[in-house]
């Protein structure tokens, strides 16, 4: 009797397979960690920020554009040979996400070079900032979409010039929004966080779970 009850609960909260519109190894690892089945379908969109666009609006717009672009590609039944989905892919849900860092009205996207990494780290040094991730869900069956964003506050410890120079030299920050990786070498410089840790890594799981539930209703 107990086993039957457990099975019933598991069926209620089973995670549906998704198509992840991202090539980010960090987002993929988060999904693997919680056993969420997925296939990746990276897309190329214009990520330029529009004049007057807030950080929250920016990440939500990019997340939705990524999800919609991947949903359109998925409709073509792309094969592995084309670097996309397997022929058996049948997920109705496509997920897009985009992360940025904001401080003092500045939006810190991925740095352009080592000098830009240094600039960002000095701006974040010994201060709080916000990490924002937009998440979009597109239901390919019903065309229903859901978009929202998560915010987490992160406090950098005081950094010396030598520490900044060392971190720049590792090259880890070069492809990271805000020029650091909380799940990597940059973890040693993070003093405190308020909010969702996975959001800082790049995919707020709780928000994704809630959006999926509301989309599938």
C-alpha positions in Angstrom: 0.0 0.0 0.0 2.9 2.4 0.9 4.6 1.7 -2.4 1.5 2.5 -4.4 1.2 5.8 -2.6 4.7 6.7 -3.3 4.3 5.8 -7.0 1.2 8.0 -7.2 3.1 11.0 -5.8 6.0 10.5 -8.1 3.7 10.5 -11.1 2.3 13.8 -10.0 5.6 15.6 -9.8 7.5 13.9 -12.7 9.6 16.4 -14.6 8.7 16.5 -18.3 11.5 16.5 -20.9 12.4 19.9 -22.1 14.4 21.5 -24.9 17.0 23.9 -23.5 17.7 26.8 -25.8 21.2 27.2 -24.6 24.7 25.9 -25.1 25.7 26.8 -21.5 27.4 23.8 -19.7 26.4 25.4 -16.4 22.7 25.3 -17.1 22.9 21.8 -18.5 24.8 20.6 -15.3 22.0 22.1 -13.1 19.4 20.2 -15.0 21.4 17.0 -14.8 22.0 17.5 -11.0 18.2 17.4 -10.4 17.5 14.7 -12.9 15.5 16.9 -15.3 15.5 15.2 -18.8 16.5 17.6 -21.6 18.1 18.1 -25.0 19.9 21.2 -26.0 19.2 23.3 -29.0 21.4 26.4 -29.0 20.3 29.4 -31.0 22.0 32.6 -32.1 20.1 35.8 -31.5 21.0 39.5 -31.3 21.7 40.1 -27.6 22.2 43.9 -27.9 20.4 45.8 -25.2 17.9 48.4 -26.2 18.0 52.0 -25.2 16.4 52.5 -21.8 15.8 48.8 -21.2 16.1 47.7 -17.6 18.1 44.7 -16.5 14.9 42.8 -15.7 13.3 43.6 -19.1 16.5 42.8 -20.9 16.9 39.3 -19.5 13.2 38.4 -19.9 13.2 39.6 -23.5 16.3 37.6 -24.4 15.0 34.5 -22.6 11.8 34.6 -24.6 13.6 35.3 -27.9 15.8 32.3 -27.3 12.9 30.0 -26.5 10.9 31.2 -29.5 13.8 30.8 -31.8 14.5 27.3 -30.5 10.8 26.3 -30.7 10.8 27.3 -34.4 13.9 25.2 -35.1 12.5 22.3 -33.2 9.5 22.3 -35.5 11.9 21.4 -38.3 12.7 18.0 -36.6 16.4 18.6 -36.8 18.7 15.6 -36.5 21.9 15.0 -34.5 23.8 15.2 -37.7 22.8 18.9 -38.0 24.0 19.5 -34.4 20.5 19.8 -32.9 17.8 17.5 -31.7 17.5 13.8 -32.1 14.8 12.4 -34.4 13.0 11.1 -31.3 12.8 14.5 -29.6 9.1 15.0 -28.7 9.2 17.6 -25.9 6.4 20.1 -26.1 8.3 22.6 -23.8 11.2 24.8 -24.9 13.1 26.7 -22.2 15.1 29.9 -22.7 17.2 31.7 -20.1 19.5 34.7 -19.9 21.6 36.0 -17.0 23.1 39.4 -16.3 24.6 41.4 -13.4 23.4 44.8 -12.3 25.1 47.4 -9.9 24.6 51.1 -9.6 22.4 51.2 -12.7 25.1 49.5 -14.7 24.4 46.2 -16.5 27.4 44.0 -16.6 27.2 41.6 -19.5 30.0 39.3 -20.6 33.3 41.2 -20.6 34.8 42.0 -24.0 38.5 41.5 -22.9 40.8 41.2 -19.8 40.7 45.0 -19.3 36.9 44.8 -19.1 37.1 41.9 -16.6 39.3 44.1 -14.4 36.9 47.0 -14.7 33.9 44.8 -13.6 35.7 43.2 -10.7 36.8 46.6 -9.4 33.2 47.8 -9.6 32.0 44.7 -7.7 34.8 44.7 -5.2 33.6 44.6 -1.5 30.0 45.5 -2.6 26.6 44.0 -3.1 25.1 43.5 -6.6 22.2 41.8 -8.2 22.2 38.8 -10.5 19.1 38.6 -12.7 18.1 35.6 -14.8 15.1 35.7 -17.2 13.4 32.4 -17.8 10.9 31.7 -20.6 8.8 28.6 -21.3 7.2 28.0 -24.7 4.6 25.2 -25.0 4.9 24.0 -28.6 1.6 22.3 -28.4 -0.6 25.1 -27.2 1.7 28.1 -28.0 1.3 29.3 -24.4 4.3 31.2 -23.1 5.4 32.1 -19.6 8.2 34.6 -18.8 9.6 35.8 -15.5 12.9 36.6 -13.8 14.7 35.8 -10.6 16.9 38.2 -8.6 19.6 37.2 -6.2 21.8 39.6 -4.2 25.5 38.7 -4.0 28.2 40.3 -1.8 31.8 40.3 -3.0 34.6 40.2 -0.3 37.3 42.9 -0.5 39.7 42.0 -3.3 43.3 43.1 -3.5 44.8 44.2 -6.8 46.9 40.9 -6.8 43.7 38.8 -6.4 42.0 40.7 -9.2 45.1 40.2 -11.4 45.2 36.5 -10.5 41.5 35.9 -11.3 41.8 37.8 -14.6 44.8 35.6 -15.5 42.8 32.4 -15.0 40.5 33.5 -17.9 37.5 32.0 -16.1 35.7 35.4 -16.0 35.9 36.0 -19.8 32.7 34.3 -20.8 30.7 35.0 -17.6 28.1 37.8 -17.1 29.5 40.1 -14.4 33.0 38.6 -15.0 32.9 35.8 -12.3 31.7 32.3 -11.8 30.2 31.5 -8.3 30.5 27.8 -9.0 34.1 28.1 -10.1 37.3 29.7 -9.0 35.4 32.9 -8.2 33.6 31.2 -5.3 36.5 32.2 -3.0 35.6 35.8 -3.4 31.9 35.6 -2.6 31.2 36.6 0.9 27.4 36.2 1.1 24.3 35.7 -1.1 20.6 36.5 -0.5 18.3 34.3 -2.6 18.6 31.5 -5.1 22.1 30.2 -5.6 21.2 28.4 -8.9 20.0 31.8 -10.2 23.6 33.1 -9.9 24.9 30.0 -11.7 22.4 30.7 -14.5 19.2 28.8 -14.1 16.8 29.4 -11.1 15.3 25.9 -10.7 12.4 26.9 -8.5 11.2 29.6 -10.9 11.5 27.2 -13.9 9.5 24.5 -12.0 6.7 27.1 -11.2 6.6 28.3 -14.8 6.4 24.8 -16.1 3.5 24.0 -13.8 1.6 27.1 -14.8 2.3 26.5 -18.5 1.2 22.9 -18.5 -2.2 23.6 -16.7 
